[in-house]
Amino acid sequence: MDCRNKSDNDKSQGQDLQRHPLNIKTKTMSDTRITELEVQLSHQSATIDELNDVVAQQWHEIDRLKKQLTRLTGRLEQVEDTIPKNPSDDQPPPHY
């Protein structure tokens, strides 16, 4: 490898930066902005994962409550079946 080529290349890059001093600032701001966006994306991904876990837990709870409601509805229907449907069909208590 020729050292002059590397040296010449470094000089030309240095001249470019000297000619465009805002490039350094823009690049630094851009890198900072990208880093901020990456951090924000990371936090959002973690939040989405947490919310997904909560939603999954809620669905399990909903399923459990549906099963319980079905059982209780069945028990209530059994109790209702033992109660006379027509109040006139009821025999008055013996003390009346």
C-alpha positions in Angstrom: 0.0 0.0 0.0 1.3 3.4 -0.9 1.5 5.8 2.0 1.1 8.8 -0.3 -2.3 7.6 -1.4 -3.6 7.3 2.1 -2.0 10.6 3.0 -3.5 12.3 -0.1 -6.9 10.8 0.7 -6.7 12.1 4.3 -5.8 15.5 3.0 -8.7 15.6 0.5 -11.1 14.5 3.3 -9.7 17.2 5.5 -10.1 19.8 2.8 -13.7 18.7 2.3 -14.4 19.2 5.9 -12.7 22.5 5.9 -14.7 23.6 2.9 -17.9 22.4 4.6 -17.6 23.0 8.3 -21.3 22.4 8.8 -20.9 18.8 7.8 -19.2 17.9 11.1 -22.0 19.6 13.1 -24.7 18.1 10.9 -23.2 14.6 11.2 -22.9 14.9 15.0 -26.5 16.2 15.3 -27.6 13.4 12.9 -25.7 10.7 15.0 -27.2 12.1 18.2 -30.7 12.1 16.7 -30.2 8.6 15.4 -29.1 7.5 18.9 -32.1 9.2 20.5 -34.4 7.5 18.0 -32.8 4.1 18.7 -33.3 4.6 22.5 -36.9 5.7 22.0 -37.5 2.6 19.7 -36.0 0.4 22.4 -38.3 1.8 25.1 -41.3 1.5 22.8 -40.4 -2.1 22.0 -40.2 -2.9 25.7 -43.5 -1.1 26.4 -45.2 -3.1 23.6 -43.8 -6.3 25.0 -45.2 -5.4 28.5 -48.6 -4.4 27.0 -48.7 -7.7 25.1 -48.1 -9.6 28.3 -50.9 -7.7 30.1 -53.3 -8.3 27.2 -52.5 -12.0 27.3 -53.1 -12.1 31.0 -56.4 -10.3 30.6 -57.6 -12.8 27.9 -56.8 -15.7 30.3 -58.8 -13.9 33.0 -61.7 -13.3 30.6 -61.7 -16.9 29.7 -61.7 -18.0 33.3 -64.5 -15.5 34.1 -66.6 -16.8 31.2 -66.3 -20.4 32.4 -67.2 -19.3 35.9 -70.2 -17.4 34.6 -71.4 -20.4 32.6 -71.1 -22.6 35.7 -73.0 -20.1 37.9 -75.7 -19.6 35.3 -76.2 -23.4 35.2 -76.5 -23.5 39.0 -78.9 -20.6 39.0 -81.1 -22.3 36.5 -81.1 -25.5 38.6 -82.2 -23.4 41.6 -84.9 -21.6 39.6 -86.2 -25.0 38.5 -86.8 -26.0 42.1 -88.8 -22.8 42.8 -92.5 -22.9 41.8 -93.1 -20.8 38.8 -96.6 -19.6 39.6 -97.2 -17.9 43.0 -100.8 -19.2 42.9 -99.6 -22.7 42.8 -97.9 -22.2 46.1 -99.6 -23.8 49.0 -100.1 -21.4 51.9 -98.2 -22.2 55.0 -100.1 -24.2 57.5 -100.4 -21.4 60.1 -102.7 -19.3 57.8 
